[in-house]
Amino acid sequence: MKKTKGAISHFIEKYYLHFNAAALVDAAKGYETQLNQGSKMLVSLAGAMSTAELGKIFAEMIRQDKVHIVSCTGANLEEDIMNLVAHSHYKRVPNYRDLTPQDEWNLLEKGLNRVTDTCIPEEEAFRRIQEHIVKIWKDAETKGERYLPHEYMYKLLLSGVLEEYYEIDLKDSWMYAAAEKNLPIVCPGWEDSTLGNIFASYVLKGELKASTMKSGIEYMTFLADWYTDNSSKGIGFFQIGGGIAGDFPICVVPMLYQDMERTDTPFWSYFCQISDSTTSYGSYSGAVPNEKITWGKLDIDTPKFIIESDATIVAPLIFAYLLDM
C-alpha cells in the first residue's frame, strides 16, 4: 500500500510553484516516477556533502532502496566516516566569510581544516581512521589481494574497530548504511582525498604497492558491467553538484554505445542536476542537460531537470519527498 505523503511533501507541493522551487518539485516527482516504474537510480555526490551531514537523510534513502549506486568524491567517501568518529571535535565557523588569511593560518595551527563553515579536526578525524585503514591495506597486500577504495572503507566499517569512537547515531552515517547493503560505489579520482594522499605517502615510502589499490579505470569497467546488468528498466542520474563525481559516471553510456559498439545500450532514463554554477560557456557544471544529448548520454525525451540552488537546501527536501516525509 502506498504511503501517504507527510507535512514536508505537502508544504513543497503547496508553496514551491515557480522557478527553482517548481523545478525542485518536478525533479522529485520525476525521481519518484522512475522508482515506481522499476528504474534504478545513481546519485552522485560532489563537494563536501558528507561534512554537510547529508547522511542524516541520505542514509535512509539507501536503507529504503531509493538509491542503487553512488558516485562520489574521495572526500565524501571519507568525511562521512570522519564525522561518525570525531563529530564532537568539529568546529563551526559561522562567520567564515569574514576570516582573514591570519585567521585561516590560526585554524591550520590548531589542526582544523576548514570546509566552508565547518572545520574538520585533523588529529581526531584523519589520524583516528589512519591507523586502522593502513592495517587493512597492508593485510590485503600481504594476502596478494586488491580492492577498490570504497571496498576498503566497507571493510573498515564492518570490522567494528571504530565502534569505540562513534560520536553520532550510526543510522545517520550514509557510508555505514551503504556498507551494510554492500551498495555499489564509484569513487573517481580517489587519490584527490586525504586518505588517497596518505596511501600515496606509503607508496612513496615503499611500505605499500600502488597496485594494492584498484584504479579509476577499474572503477569505469566495474560501472560498465553494473550498468549493462541493471539497465533493462532504465537507470536515472541524480547529480548533486558538478565535478568528477558526475562527469565520470555519466560517460559510461557513450563509452558502451560508441567505444564498445553496444548499440542496444539505453541512455540514462532520467537526469537531474542540483548546481549553483550558472549556465555559461566553458563551464561543464553549468551546462544545461540538453548539451548531454549531443554526447550520447541523454535521449531526446529523457526527463531533464536542473535546479540552480544550494544542494544543502535542495537535496534534503527532495529526499524528504521521496521518503514521504
N, C-alpha and C positions, 0 to 999 in steps of 0.2 A: 504494500500500500504506500502511495506517495506521501511523503511527509509534508506537513503544512509549513509554509514559509513563516519565519519569525519576524520580530519587530524591525531588525536591521534591513531585511529584504523589503518589507513593506515601506520603510522610510525612503529607501533609494528609488523604489518604483514610483512613489508619490511625488518626490521633490527633485529627483535627478532627471530633468526633462529636456535639457538642451545642452549643446556644445560638448565639452569634455565629459560633463556629468551624464548626458544621454549616451555618449559613446561607451561609458563605463557599464551602464545597464545593458546596452545592446551586446557588448562583449561578454558579459556574464551570462546572458540568456543564450548566446551563441555557443559558449562553452558547455552549458547545460544540455543543449540540443545534441552536441557531439557525444556526450556521455550517454544520453538516452538512446541514441541510435547504435550504441556499441562501439563507437570510435575510442581510440586511446589518446592520451594527451601527454605531450612533452612540455615541461615547464623549464625555462632557462632562467637562472639567477645570476645577474651581473652585480657589479658594485659590491656593497657590503651589507647585503640584505640579512645575513646571519647576525651581524653585530647590531642591526636594526631590530633584532629579535622577531623576525618574521616567523621563526619556528613556533611561536606561541599558537599560530593558527595553521601554518603550513604543515606541521606535524599531523594535525587532524585530517587535513586533505589527503595526506599519504595513507593514514590509517583507514580512511573511508574509500580508498581505491579511486580517488578522483585525480590522481597523478600516477602515471605509469612509467615515466622515465624522467630523470632530471639531468640538465646540462648546467654546470656551474663553474665558476672560477675556483682556483685553489684556495683563495681567501675564504669564500663561502663554505667550502668543504671543512676547513679547519676552524673557522671562527665560531661556528655553532658549537663545536666541542669545547673551545676555549671559554665560551660563555657558560657552558654547562659546569665547568670545573673551577671557574675563577670569578663568577659574577659579582660577588661582594667586593672584589678588589677593583672593579671597573670605576672610572671616574667620569662623571658627566660634566661637560663644559658648555653650558647653555649660551655663553657669550663668545663662542668660538670665532665669530666674525670680527671681534674686536682685538684678537690676540696679536701681539707684536712678535717679530722674529725672536726677541729675547724670551717672551713668554713661551714660545714653542720650544726653544732650547732648554728652558727650565723643565718642561714636561719630559723632554728626552732624558735629561739628567736624573729624573725621578723614575725612569724606566716605564714611562707612559707613552704609548704610541697612539696618536690621535687619528680617529676616523670621524670626521665632521664634528659632532658634538659629544663624542664618546671616546674615552681613552682606554686602550687595552693594556692591562698590566703585564709587562714582558715576563717578569720573573714567575708570577703565579700562573699565567696562561701558557706562554710558549714553553717555558722550561719544565713545567709540571707534566706536559704531554711528551716532551722530547725524550726523556729517559725511557719511557715505555715504548714509544713508536720506534726508536732506534733499535731496541732489543728485538722487536718484531721483524724489522728489516733484516737484521743480522741473522736471526733464526732462519728466515726464508732463504737467505743466501747460502747458509751452511747446508741446507737441505737441497740446494740446487733449484729452488722454486722462484717463480717470478709472478708478480701480481700488478694490477692497475692501482693507481694511487688510492682510489676510494675503497678498494678491497682491503688494503692495509688498515684504513680507518675503521672499516667494519670489524676487522679482527680486534682492533684496539678496544672498541666499544663493547663488543660481545664477550671479550675476555674477562670483563669485570674488574680489571686492575685500576680503573679510575673511580670506582664507586665511592671510595673514601673521600674523594674531593668534590662530589656533586654538591652544587650550591643552588640549583633551581629544580623545579619539579621535572622529573625525567620526561613527562608527557609533552613538555614544551621544547624538546630537542628534536628538530626535524631529522637530523642525522641518525639519532637513535631509532626513530620510527622507521627510517629507510633501512637501517641495518637489520632490524627485526624482520622486515619483509624481503630482505636482500634485493631491494629496489635497484634496477639498473641506473647507473650514473655515468655520465660522460663529463670528464673534467679536463678540457683542453688547456694547454699552456700551464699545467700544474706547477711547472718549475718557477713560475712567477708567483710564488707564495712563500710564507715564512718556512713552512716545512719543506718546500721544494728547495729553498736556499740551504736549509740545514742538511738535506740529503746530498746536495751538490758539494757541501763542505766535507762530508765524509768520503765522497768520491775523490775529491782533491787530496785528502789526507791518506788515501789508499786503504781506507777501512771498509769501503763498500764498492761494489762494481755498479756502474751506471745501468747495466743490463738487468740488475735485480728489480728495477722499476720498469714496468712496461711503458711504452711510449705513446705519444699522441697519434701516431699512425695506427697503432694497435687499438686505440680508442675509436678511430674512424672505422676500422674494419669491424670492430665489435658493434658499433652503431649500425653499420650497413647490414650486418646479419640480423640484428634486432628489428630494424625497420622492415626488412624483407619478410620476416616471420610474423610481424604483427600488424601489417597494413591492409589486411583483407577488408576491414570495415572502416578504414581511414585512420590517420593519426593527425591530431591537431598540434599546433605550435603556439604556446603561450609564453611570450618573451617579456621578461622584466628587465628593463634597461637595454643597453646596447653591448658592444664589445664582443669578445671572443666567445663568451658563453652562448650567444645567439648566432653569431656568424658561422661558427664551426659546425654545429649540428644541422643547420638548415641546408647546408651544401650537400648533405648525403643524398638527397633526391636527384639533383642533376648529375652527381657522380655515378649513381646507379643507372640512371637513364642514358646518359651520354657516354661516359667513360667505360662502363661495364656493358653498354648496349642492351640493357634490360628494359626494353621499351614498354613493357607492361607495368613498370613501377608507377604507382599512383603518386600524384602530387600531394603535398600537405593538404589536409581536408579542412583546415581552419587556421587562421593566423590572427594573432593579436599582439601588439607591442605597446607596453607602457613606457613612455620615454619623455623626458623633459628636454630632449635635444630637438629643437625646432627644425622643420624641413629646410634643407639648404643644399647648395651644390657641394659635392665632395664629402659630405657627411653621411657615412653609411648608416649610422644610428639614426640619422634624421631623414632617411629616405622613406618615401611613402610605400606602403605594401605593393602597389601596382608595379613598381620597378622590379619586384621579385618575379613577376610573370616573365619578363624578358630573360631571366636567368634560369628559367625552367624549374623554379621552386614552387610557385603557386599557379593554379589553374585560373582561367578567366572567371569562373563562377565560385572560386574558393571564398567563403565568408572572410572578410578582412576588416580589422578594426585597428585604429591607432588612438591611444589616449595620451594626450600631451599633458602630463602632470607628474607629481611626485609619486613614485612607486610605493613609498612607505605609507601613503594615504590610500592609493587606489587598490593595490593588491589585497590588503586585508578586507576591504569592502566586497570585492569580487569573490574572494574565498568565503566570506560570510554568507553571501547569497547562495553559493553552491552548496554550503553546509546547512542551508535552510534556517540560518540564524535570524 
